[in-house]
């Protein structure tokens, strides 16, 4: 029996062994929008049944490689890539409709938001990237459907590695485990453009400079044959080195090209290099991605004579695909996840209770990705964080949502500016230059201190302390002190007995100089609506320039304010509405020529604005009414009209009085979008029809005593404020051409 067994063993050993197929690695280089060419290569590989056993990538190559490693086929990956708004990944700025009412008001006034920081030692500090990567992180999390962290990327349907750069040592880092979206983002964070990503206490950024085409990484994973796709830019010839940007681009190309050349030197004769012709497609030309896909297909098809040597039979390829799908089905990748617990990794001065309450995610329930992202956006909209992210992981049999918050590293003080210009090309020019210093996170509830200074036609100095009173941000308290100097012109009927003192003049020009102090306690009904009760005191003087007279004024009393604002844009709104009602009961004093007069009365003001949009057309309705029952010869709280969209044709604040009323319809047509990817500056054409007036006594208020005006304009919504060139016409042959820039007349 033993002899038969020995003979069988010898016969089997003499039979030729079945050759094991070589392990094929797909290596994808970085290049922004040009990375869509990788998808074209993948489409050709799938069409011709060429398997991929390992996939590695850098930058955009890491994204395509990571999504392919998840088990997506070429068609799924194409739909995914082309459906994403990649430009949105470079727009961290939170939409106005997502901000709290307080932050909306601040941003509307100080439009030049520089993000310049002041550290605790009062030194200037700047962020680590033009964009913080908040939007890019959200985009990548949506792509991976919140895949939990993996102990190894070998557990994906196709083993995967991404390459990033350790910014401290400028050395390559191979990302082999953790959260796929985080690994992608680290590899894609272009230095200076996107803030580096912290992974295991290392600051990681785009790997293109150190290893733009990681052939060596594929070799370390056991690749026998490498299919490498090179989409790097060639060096620029001398005739194109004609600007500073071209010089910087040349240096970047050199560093990236050098790393690619080092990887090319590792390739053997059996390896295959595919180099799509991506000339004319820039790293940010995401609208040209379909063209890049076609170019990738063409380049891969040109290499088919060599690629087809790796092709499997139909039966073998079907078994290969089934194996991938089985591994894909084992991944916990879903748009809805049950959360047992929420953990917070809080790297900020805010209390954890605030973070949990603003996040608004309840454990013990199923939550969709959309809900989680909305909670993260609410946290980011607090404007206290550099970045807010999250991950889902399994701990001790529980699904845990871990929220990570990182306070802005270049604060906690921040400086913003404003610049506004108004010119009617005749006798009236107004300008304002201002700065605001904001010291954030004074307490664990997110309190802040403001210091503001404005100079120009009107002057203002102010200091304010504001703090929420609970972790839900339902209640708040603030105190504000302010100095203001402003010009006013009053028109009156010289025949009226109450103005006998000023005859024969019909207008008076006043300079108001006031000091005020107010304290306010409020309740946030919603993030965009608040009800506040306050007390205000004011003292100052009024100088009448054309009669050489000086008047001392004073006022104090309580008030209530109800504010609401859901506008998507305060200057060119298309949705939402805004209104504010303010009622106060004040005791006003006026000292004229040694005679002191004190009166009490109700002061009130209502403003309302509502846009109605149809496609590219928007009609905006606006109403303003205000007055005071304390009828003094010179009102302490003066209302005014005049200027563009505020009785166009009249000079700014030309009409002033105790009462004012205004109604208007403003139409604008979105003519050009001017979408530059990272920012937009749309151009509008439009006009307005307006009716309003100012009055010194309540008996004068009425439609018949009001004035009609209108305007036509061209406007641009820039990142630094609105720019208008307009013509306005009002009753009494009032005509003005206007050049407006900045914020002199917001809601």
MOJOZI-V174815 format. One record per residue. RES is the residue in three letters. PHI is phi in whole degrees, -180 to 180 (999 if undefined). PSI is psi in degrees with one decimal (* if undefined). NEAR is the number of other C-alpha atoms within 8 Angstrom. Layout:
RES&PHI&PSI&NEAR + RES&PHI&PSI&NEAR
//
This chain:
UNK&999&-41.4&4 + UNK&-65&-30.3&5 + UNK&-70&-38.8&6 + UNK&-64&-40.7&7 + UNK&-64&-41.1&8 + UNK&-65&-39.9&8 + UNK&-65&-42.0&8 + UNK&-62&-40.0&8 + UNK&-63&-43.1&8 + UNK&-65&-38.7&8 + UNK&-66&-43.0&8 + UNK&-64&-38.4&7 + UNK&-68&-27.5&7 + UNK&-79&-16.5&6 + UNK&-72&144.1&6 + UNK&-66&132.8&5 + UNK&-73&144.6&4 + UNK&-73&124.1&4 + UNK&-67&130.9&4 + UNK&-81&132.0&4 + UNK&-67&151.5&4 + UNK&-68&151.2&7 + UNK&-85&120.9&11 + UNK&-102&130.9&13 + UNK&-114&137.9&15 + UNK&-105&120.8&14 + UNK&-115&120.7&16 + UNK&-116&128.6&18 + UNK&-89&170.0&20 + UNK&-91&157.7&16 + UNK&170&23.6&12 + UNK&61&-132.8&10 + UNK&-60&-25.6&15 + UNK&-63&-19.5&14 + UNK&-63&-13.9&15 + UNK&-63&-21.5&14 + UNK&-61&-29.6&16 + UNK&-58&-38.1&13 + UNK&-65&-37.9&15 + UNK&-61&-39.7&16 + UNK&-64&-44.8&13 + UNK&-62&-38.5&9 + UNK&-61&-40.7&11 + UNK&-68&-41.9&11 + UNK&-60&-43.6&11 + UNK&-68&-39.9&10 + UNK&-59&-36.0&7 + UNK&-103&17.5&8 + UNK&59&44.4&11 + UNK&-101&117.7&13 + UNK&-78&155.5&12 + UNK&-126&119.2&10 + UNK&-101&-20.9&10 + UNK&-142&142.8&14 + UNK&-138&130.7&17 + UNK&-131&156.3&20 + UNK&-165&163.5&21 + UNK&-129&139.7&22 + UNK&57&-127.0&20 + UNK&-62&-29.5&15 + UNK&-62&-32.8&15 + UNK&-68&-36.2&19 + UNK&-65&-51.4&12 + UNK&-62&-42.8&15 + UNK&-63&-43.3&14 + UNK&-64&-42.3&16 + UNK&-70&-35.5&12 + UNK&-69&-37.6&12 + UNK&-64&-26.7&13 + UNK&-68&-13.4&10 + UNK&105&3.6&12 + UNK&-69&139.0&10 + UNK&-86&178.2&7 + UNK&-61&-40.6&11 + UNK&-66&-43.6&8 + UNK&-63&-41.8&8 + UNK&-67&-36.7&13 + UNK&-65&-45.5&9 + UNK&-61&-40.3&8 + UNK&-64&-50.0&9 + UNK&-65&-43.1&8 + UNK&-79&-17.0&9 + UNK&-84&-18.7&6 + UNK&-79&140.2&7 + UNK&-89&89.8&7 + UNK&-64&-31.7&7 + UNK&-62&-32.0&9 + UNK&-64&-26.2&11 + UNK&-65&-14.5&14 + UNK&-111&25.5&13 + UNK&-128&80.7&10 + UNK&-72&-22.1&11 + UNK&-58&126.2&4 + UNK&-73&137.3&9 + UNK&-60&148.2&7 + UNK&-58&-36.2&9 + UNK&-69&-11.3&8 + UNK&-94&-11.6&9 + UNK&-82&156.7&13 + UNK&-69&160.1&10 + UNK&-59&-40.2&12 + UNK&-62&-45.8&6 + UNK&-69&-31.9&8 + UNK&-60&-46.9&10 + UNK&-63&-40.9&8 + UNK&-65&-46.4&8 + UNK&-68&-32.4&9 + UNK&-67&-30.4&10 + UNK&-88&-43.4&8 + UNK&-104&85.9&13 + UNK&-80&-22.3&15 + UNK&-87&81.5&11 + UNK&-88&101.6&10 + UNK&-88&-22.1&7 + UNK&62&23.0&9 + UNK&-70&130.0&12 + UNK&-105&156.8&14 + UNK&-125&117.5&15 + UNK&-80&174.3&12 + UNK&-59&-20.8&8 + UNK&-92&12.3&5 + UNK&63&37.0&6 + UNK&-107&147.9&7 + UNK&-66&141.8&8 + UNK&-146&146.3&10 + UNK&-125&154.6&8 + UNK&-69&162.7&12 + UNK&-80&-6.6&9 + UNK&-157&155.5&11 + UNK&-62&-35.1&9 + UNK&-120&147.2&11 + UNK&-87&-5.7&11 + UNK&85&7.5&13 + UNK&-63&-48.5&12 + UNK&-69&-37.6&11 + UNK&-65&-39.5&11 + UNK&-61&-41.9&13 + UNK&-65&-40.8&11 + UNK&-62&-42.2&10 + UNK&-73&-34.5&11 + UNK&-65&-39.4&10 + UNK&-64&-37.8&9 + UNK&-62&-40.8&9 + UNK&-92&0.2&11 + UNK&50&46.5&10 + UNK&54&44.8&12 + UNK&-58&126.7&12 + UNK&-62&164.3&11 + UNK&-63&144.2&11 + UNK&-113&142.9&10 + UNK&-68&-26.4&7 + UNK&-156&140.5&8 + UNK&-73&-2.0&12 + UNK&-69&-17.7&9 + UNK&-81&-5.4&10 + UNK&-74&162.6&13 + UNK&-53&-34.4&13 + UNK&-125&124.1&15 + UNK&-54&138.0&12 + UNK&-137&146.7&14 + UNK&-141&143.5&14 + UNK&-119&151.8&15 + UNK&-118&131.1&18 + UNK&-128&175.0&18 + UNK&-113&127.5&16 + UNK&-75&110.8&13 + UNK&-70&-18.8&10 + UNK&-76&-41.5&6 + UNK&-107&-8.4&5 + UNK&52&52.5&8 + UNK&-128&155.1&8 + UNK&-71&144.8&11 + UNK&-126&123.3&10 + UNK&-93&120.1&9 + UNK&-93&114.4&9 + UNK&-119&-3.5&10 + UNK&-158&178.6&10 + UNK&100&-147.1&11 + UNK&-94&127.6&11 + UNK&-60&-43.1&12 + UNK&-63&-38.7&11 + UNK&-67&-41.3&10 + UNK&-62&-42.9&11 + UNK&-61&-47.0&14 + UNK&-64&-40.5&12 + UNK&-60&-43.6&14 + UNK&-70&-22.4&18 + UNK&-100&-3.4&15 + UNK&-81&91.4&16 + UNK&-62&123.5&10 + UNK&-57&134.5&10 + UNK&87&-21.4&8 + UNK&-102&-53.3&9 + UNK&-114&137.8&14 + UNK&-59&135.2&16 + UNK&-58&157.6&13 + UNK&-105&132.2&12 + UNK&-88&120.2&9 + UNK&-132&119.7&7 + UNK&52&46.5&4 + UNK&67&16.0&5 + UNK&-116&140.1&10 + UNK&-88&112.9&11 + UNK&-112&138.9&16 + UNK&-136&-175.3&17 + UNK&-48&131.7&16 + UNK&-86&2.7&16 + UNK&-60&-34.0&15 + UNK&-70&-35.1&11 + UNK&-99&-27.0&12 + UNK&-165&86.9&14 + UNK&-82&-12.8&16 + UNK&-144&83.6&17 + UNK&-72&71.7&15 + UNK&-66&-40.9&14 + UNK&-62&-35.5&8 + UNK&-66&-40.9&10 + UNK&-64&-39.1&16 + UNK&-61&-43.3&9 + UNK&-64&-25.1&7 + UNK&-85&-0.1&7 + UNK&100&19.9&7 + UNK&-68&133.6&13 + UNK&-92&-38.6&9 + UNK&-130&134.4&11 + UNK&-111&128.3&14 + UNK&-105&106.9&12 + UNK&-106&137.6&14 + UNK&-116&115.6&14 + UNK&-105&113.3&11 + UNK&-117&20.5&14 + UNK&-70&154.3&10 + UNK&-78&146.9&6 + UNK&-79&161.3&6 + UNK&-68&144.4&7 + UNK&-78&139.6&7 + UNK&-72&166.2&6 + UNK&-60&-38.5&5 + UNK&-68&-11.3&5 + UNK&-103&-0.7&7 + UNK&-89&67.8&10 + UNK&-115&15.1&7 + UNK&-157&166.2&6 + UNK&-64&-39.1&6 + UNK&-64&-37.9&6 + UNK&-64&-38.4&10 + UNK&-65&-44.1&10 + UNK&-63&-42.2&8 + UNK&-62&-36.1&8 + UNK&-65&-42.2&11 + UNK&-64&-41.0&8 + UNK&-64&-43.3&9 + UNK&-60&-39.9&12 + UNK&-63&-47.1&9 + UNK&-64&-43.7&10 + UNK&-67&-43.2&14 + UNK&-64&-37.7&12 + UNK&-63&-43.3&8 + UNK&-66&-36.4&14 + UNK&-66&-41.8&11 + UNK&-62&-36.4&8 + UNK&-65&-36.3&8 + UNK&-74&-35.2&13 + UNK&-61&-33.7&8 + UNK&-67&-17.0&6 + UNK&-88&-9.4&8 + UNK&-80&145.2&9 + UNK&-105&178.3&5 + UNK&-64&-29.2&5 + UNK&-82&-13.0&5 + UNK&-76&160.4&10 + UNK&-126&125.7&11 + UNK&-107&126.8&8 + UNK&-115&123.6&11 + UNK&-124&88.1&8 + UNK&-61&147.6&13 + UNK&-81&99.8&8 + UNK&-109&22.8&9 + UNK&-59&136.6&4 + UNK&89&-5.0&4 + UNK&-110&119.5&10 + UNK&-90&168.5&8 + UNK&-63&-25.3&9 + UNK&-104&9.3&7 + UNK&-86&66.2&10 + UNK&-67&-22.9&9 + UNK&-69&-15.5&5 + UNK&-98&11.3&9 + UNK&-58&-41.6&13 + UNK&-58&-38.4&9 + UNK&-66&-40.0&7 + UNK&-63&-37.3&16 + UNK&-61&-46.2&14 + UNK&-62&-38.9&10 + UNK&-68&-36.3&13 + UNK&-64&-40.5&16 + UNK&-61&-46.3&14 + UNK&-61&-41.2&10 + UNK&-66&-39.3&13 + UNK&-70&-40.0&14 + UNK&-64&-32.4&8 + UNK&-66&-21.8&7 + UNK&-101&11.5&9 + UNK&-59&-36.2&8 + UNK&-55&-32.6&7 + UNK&-90&-36.9&8 + UNK&-66&-36.8&10 + UNK&-65&-18.0&9 + UNK&-65&-17.6&6 + UNK&-98&-1.6&8 + UNK&-68&147.4&10 + UNK&-99&161.7&10 + UNK&-70&167.3&7 + UNK&-60&-41.5&7 + UNK&-66&-42.8&7 + UNK&-66&-40.0&8 + UNK&-71&-34.8&12 + UNK&-63&-41.2&8 + UNK&-65&-37.4&8 + UNK&-63&-45.8&9 + UNK&-67&-39.0&8 + UNK&-63&-38.9&8 + UNK&-63&-42.3&9 + UNK&-63&-43.7&11 + UNK&-66&-36.3&10 + UNK&-62&-44.3&8 + UNK&-68&-35.3&11 + UNK&-65&-39.3&11 + UNK&-66&-23.3&7 + UNK&-80&-13.5&6 + UNK&-77&140.2&8 + UNK&-88&71.8&7 + UNK&-115&107.4&9 + UNK&-150&155.8&8 + UNK&-81&-12.5&8 + UNK&-130&131.8&8 + UNK&-135&140.6&8 + UNK&-86&128.9&9 + UNK&-111&119.0&14 + UNK&-82&-33.1&10 + UNK&-153&154.7&10 + UNK&-122&126.2&10 + UNK&-114&149.0&8 + UNK&-125&123.6&10 + UNK&-101&93.3&8 + UNK&-97&108.7&10 + UNK&-110&57.4&8 + UNK&-152&173.2&9 + UNK&-83&-8.0&9 + UNK&-76&150.6&12 + UNK&-73&152.4&9 + UNK&-63&-32.3&8 + UNK&-62&-39.0&7 + UNK&-63&-45.5&12 + UNK&-62&-44.5&10 + UNK&-64&-42.7&10 + UNK&-68&-42.0&9 + UNK&-70&-35.9&10 + UNK&-58&-44.6&10 + UNK&71&20.7&7 + UNK&-99&128.6&9 + UNK&-103&124.1&5 + UNK&-69&161.0&8 + UNK&83&18.3&8 + UNK&-141&162.8&8 + UNK&-82&138.9&8 + UNK&-133&136.9&11 + UNK&-85&160.3&9 + UNK&-56&-39.5&11 + UNK&-59&-41.7&6 + UNK&-65&-42.5&9 + UNK&-64&-42.3&10 + UNK&-67&-35.3&9 + UNK&-64&-40.1&8 + UNK&-64&-41.8&12 + UNK&-64&-40.4&11 + UNK&-64&-37.6&10 + UNK&-63&-40.9&11 + UNK&-65&-45.2&13 + UNK&-65&-31.8&12 + UNK&-69&-13.2&11 + UNK&-65&-15.9&9 + UNK&63&29.1&6 + UNK&-111&-8.9&10 + UNK&-118&145.8&13 + UNK&-72&-42.0&10 + UNK&-157&143.2&12 + UNK&-126&125.0&13 + UNK&-139&175.0&11 + UNK&-152&162.6&8 + UNK&-144&155.0&11 + UNK&-116&128.9&12 + UNK&-146&157.1&10 + UNK&-97&125.0&9 + UNK&-130&119.7&7 + UNK&51&43.1&4 + UNK&80&5.8&5 + UNK&-113&146.8&9 + UNK&-88&116.7&12 + UNK&-115&128.3&13 + UNK&-93&117.3&12 + UNK&-107&118.0&12 + UNK&-100&128.6&13 + UNK&-112&125.6&11 + UNK&-121&132.3&14 + UNK&-123&116.9&12 + UNK&-65&148.6&11 + UNK&-55&122.6&11 + UNK&-79&-4.7&8 + UNK&-113&25.7&12 + UNK&-112&-149.6&12 + UNK&-89&7.1&13 + UNK&-100&147.1&13 + UNK&-140&146.3&13 + UNK&-120&129.9&14 + UNK&-129&160.8&14 + UNK&-131&166.4&13 + UNK&-142&147.5&14 + UNK&-142&128.5&13 + UNK&-137&140.5&12 + UNK&-138&135.6&13 + UNK&-136&128.4&12 + UNK&-142&130.2&12 + UNK&-102&13.6&12 + UNK&61&21.1&10 + UNK&-136&-99.0&6 + UNK&-111&-2.4&5 + UNK&-123&121.2&8 + UNK&-135&132.6&9 + UNK&-129&145.2&9 + UNK&-149&155.0&11 + UNK&-140&136.2&13 + UNK&-126&126.7&11 + UNK&-145&162.0&12 + UNK&-141&147.4&12 + UNK&-129&129.2&12 + UNK&-106&128.4&11 + UNK&-124&115.5&11 + UNK&-97&112.0&11 + UNK&-93&166.0&13 + UNK&49&48.7&13 + UNK&-66&-32.7&9 + UNK&-132&177.9&9 + UNK&-72&-9.4&9 + UNK&-94&-1.9&13 + UNK&92&27.5&12 + UNK&-64&155.7&13 + UNK&-146&154.9&13 + UNK&-118&134.8&12 + UNK&-115&143.7&12 + UNK&-132&126.7&11 + UNK&-130&145.7&12 + UNK&-144&129.9&11 + UNK&-131&135.2&12 + UNK&-131&161.1&10 + UNK&129&-141.3&9 + UNK&-61&-36.4&8 + UNK&-121&148.2&12 + UNK&-124&144.4&11 + UNK&-154&137.7&12 + UNK&-129&134.7&11 + UNK&-150&152.7&12 + UNK&-140&138.8&11 + UNK&-145&140.1&11 + UNK&-117&132.3&11 + UNK&-136&138.4&11 + UNK&-149&137.2&11 + UNK&-66&158.0&13 + UNK&-111&-3.2&10 + UNK&-153&164.1&9 + UNK&-71&-21.4&10 + UNK&-79&-6.9&7 + UNK&60&32.2&10 + UNK&-78&-41.3&11 + UNK&-116&150.3&11 + UNK&-146&164.9&14 + UNK&-143&141.4&12 + UNK&-145&156.5&11 + UNK&-136&137.6&11 + UNK&-141&132.5&11 + UNK&-115&142.8&11 + UNK&-151&140.4&11 + UNK&-116&134.1&11 + UNK&-140&140.0&12 + UNK&-129&120.8&11 + UNK&-142&146.2&10 + UNK&-93&143.0&9 + UNK&-138&144.5&11 + UNK&-121&128.3&12 + UNK&-113&131.4&12 + UNK&-104&138.0&10 + UNK&-152&165.4&8 + UNK&-89&112.8&7 + UNK&-64&-19.8&12 + UNK&-79&-12.8&6 + UNK&-70&127.4&7 + UNK&-56&-32.3&6 + UNK&-69&-14.7&6 + UNK&-110&22.7&12 + UNK&-59&-31.8&9 + UNK&-61&-27.7&5 + UNK&-104&3.7&9 + UNK&-62&147.9&8 + UNK&-92&15.1&5 + UNK&-67&151.7&7 + UNK&-116&-8.3&10 + UNK&-137&150.9&8 + UNK&-130&132.2&12 + UNK&-103&121.9&11 + UNK&-119&146.2&12 + UNK&-110&113.9&12 + UNK&-89&126.6&13 + UNK&-127&113.2&11 + UNK&-133&149.3&11 + UNK&-114&132.8&11 + UNK&-137&154.1&11 + UNK&-141&129.3&11 + UNK&-136&152.7&11 + UNK&-131&144.1&11 + UNK&-143&133.4&11 + UNK&-115&129.5&11 + UNK&-138&167.2&11 + UNK&-130&125.3&10 + UNK&-86&102.8&13 + UNK&-64&-42.9&9 + UNK&-143&169.5&6 + UNK&-57&-23.5&9 + UNK&-108&7.7&12 + UNK&-138&135.7&12 + UNK&-145&148.1&14 + UNK&-119&127.2&12 + UNK&-133&144.1&11 + UNK&-120&127.7&11 + UNK&-142&175.7&11 + UNK&-136&132.7&11 + UNK&-129&138.3&13 + UNK&-124&144.5&11 + UNK&-145&136.4&11 + UNK&-136&155.5&11 + UNK&169&-163.7&11 + UNK&-143&158.7&11 + UNK&-125&125.3&12 + UNK&-107&122.7&11 + UNK&-89&109.7&12 + UNK&-70&-32.2&10 + UNK&-94&2.2&6 + UNK&-131&9.0&7 + UNK&51&54.1&7 + UNK&-126&144.7&7 + UNK&-125&132.1&9 + UNK&-123&138.1&11 + UNK&-97&136.1&12 + UNK&-127&157.5&13 + UNK&-155&152.6&12 + UNK&-158&146.1&13 + UNK&-159&151.1&11 + UNK&161&170.0&11 + UNK&-86&160.7&11 + UNK&-151&162.9&12 + UNK&-129&140.8&11 + UNK&-132&134.7&11 + UNK&-126&115.9&11 + UNK&-125&144.7&11 + UNK&-147&135.1&12 + UNK&-156&111.4&11 + UNK&-122&18.9&10 + UNK&-63&141.8&13 + UNK&-80&-20.6&11 + UNK&-156&127.5&9 + UNK&-76&-22.7&9 + UNK&-100&-39.9&7 + UNK&-126&64.4&6 + UNK&-72&149.9&11 + UNK&-127&-13.8&11 + UNK&-150&164.4&11 + UNK&86&-170.8&11 + UNK&-158&162.7&12 + UNK&-141&139.4&14 + UNK&-155&155.7&11 + UNK&-147&132.3&12 + UNK&-119&128.6&11 + UNK&-131&126.1&11 + UNK&-126&131.5&11 + UNK&-140&149.7&11 + UNK&-118&109.9&11 + UNK&-122&148.7&12 + UNK&-103&113.0&11 + UNK&-107&138.2&13 + UNK&-122&143.8&12 + UNK&-138&122.8&12 + UNK&-108&109.2&11 + UNK&-120&119.5&9 + UNK&53&41.9&5 + UNK&83&-9.0&5 + UNK&-97&121.6&6 + UNK&-100&130.7&8 + UNK&-120&130.1&7 + UNK&-125&131.1&8 + UNK&-136&154.3&10 + UNK&-119&151.1&10 + UNK&-176&171.2&10 + UNK&-92&128.8&11 + UNK&-111&133.5&13 + UNK&-144&152.8&11 + UNK&-158&136.1&12 + UNK&-131&130.4&12 + UNK&-128&140.4&13 + UNK&-145&138.2&11 + UNK&-145&133.2&12 + UNK&-146&122.2&11 + UNK&-93&151.1&13 + UNK&-130&119.5&9 + UNK&-113&140.2&10 + UNK&-137&105.3&6 + UNK&57&-117.1&5 + UNK&-96&6.7&8 + UNK&-106&138.0&10 + UNK&-138&131.5&13 + UNK&-114&128.5&11 + UNK&-119&126.0&12 + UNK&-99&140.0&11 + UNK&-139&133.8&12 + UNK&-132&137.8&12 + UNK&-141&132.1&12 + UNK&-147&138.6&11 + UNK&-159&159.8&12 + UNK&-178&-177.9&11 + UNK&-147&135.0&12 + UNK&-81&-7.3&9 + UNK&-87&91.2&10 + UNK&-87&97.5&10 + UNK&-101&163.3&8 + UNK&-63&-39.0&6 + UNK&-123&114.3&4 + UNK&-70&140.1&9 + UNK&-69&-43.6&9 + UNK&-107&98.1&6 + UNK&-93&140.4&9 + UNK&-101&157.2&12 + UNK&-148&155.7&11 + UNK&-134&164.2&15 + UNK&124&142.6&14 + UNK&109&172.8&13 + UNK&-60&130.2&13 + UNK&65&14.9&11 + UNK&-141&49.2&9 + UNK&76&70.4&17 + UNK&-60&146.3&19 + UNK&103&-31.8&18 + UNK&-88&156.0&15 + UNK&-70&157.4&11 + UNK&-60&128.3&8 + UNK&60&23.1&11 + UNK&-67&-33.9&13 + UNK&-106&118.4&12 + UNK&-132&149.6&16 + UNK&-175&-174.3&14 + UNK&-77&-33.1&15 + UNK&-120&147.8&16 + UNK&-147&148.3&17 + UNK&-144&141.0&11 + UNK&-152&139.4&13 + UNK&-140&138.8&11 + UNK&-153&155.9&12 + UNK&-121&125.5&11 + UNK&-118&127.1&12 + UNK&-114&135.9&11 + UNK&-140&146.3&11 + UNK&-116&126.8&10 + UNK&-77&102.3&11 + UNK&-81&-56.8&9 + UNK&-123&144.9&7 + UNK&-85&-33.9&9 + UNK&48&56.5&8 + UNK&-90&110.2&8 + UNK&-102&17.8&6 + UNK&88&-83.4&9 + UNK&-72&-20.3&8 + UNK&-152&162.5&8 + UNK&-131&146.2&11 + UNK&-138&73.1&11 + UNK&-65&152.4&13 + UNK&-111&136.1&13 + UNK&-123&148.2&12 + UNK&-117&144.7&12 + UNK&-176&-171.5&11 + UNK&-163&174.1&11 + UNK&-143&154.4&12 + UNK&-127&125.7&11 + UNK&-134&151.0&15 + UNK&-146&132.3&12 + UNK&-175&176.0&14 + UNK&-168&166.5&12 + UNK&-125&149.0&16 + UNK&-143&152.0&12 + UNK&-98&-17.1&10 + UNK&-132&152.0&9 + UNK&-63&-30.0&8 + UNK&-69&-19.9&4 + UNK&-82&-18.7&8 + UNK&-65&128.7&10 + UNK&176&165.4&6 + UNK&-66&-41.5&6 + UNK&-65&-28.8&4 + UNK&-94&9.3&8 + UNK&-95&174.0&10 + UNK&-121&152.7&10 + UNK&-111&141.9&11 + UNK&-151&171.9&14 + UNK&-166&173.3&15 + UNK&-155&161.7&15 + UNK&-130&150.1&11 + UNK&-157&162.8&11 + UNK&-124&132.3&11 + UNK&-134&151.1&11 + UNK&-127&128.7&11 + UNK&-93&91.6&12 + UNK&-89&168.7&10 + UNK&-69&-11.9&9 + UNK&-112&10.6&8 + UNK&125&169.3&11 + UNK&-77&145.7&13 + UNK&-122&122.9&12 + UNK&-124&139.9&12 + UNK&-121&118.2&11 + UNK&-144&161.7&12 + UNK&-124&130.9&13 + UNK&-123&145.8&16 + UNK&-136&132.8&14 + UNK&-131&167.8&15 + UNK&-58&154.2&8 + UNK&77&29.9&4 + UNK&55&38.9&6 + UNK&-88&113.9&9 + UNK&-129&139.4&11 + UNK&-149&139.4&14 + UNK&-95&140.3&12 + UNK&-124&138.0&14 + UNK&-119&114.6&13 + UNK&-119&136.6&12 + UNK&-143&136.6&12 + UNK&94&-151.0&13 + UNK&-127&93.4&13 + UNK&-113&-7.1&7 + UNK&-149&35.5&4 + UNK&-72&171.5&7 + UNK&-60&*&6
//
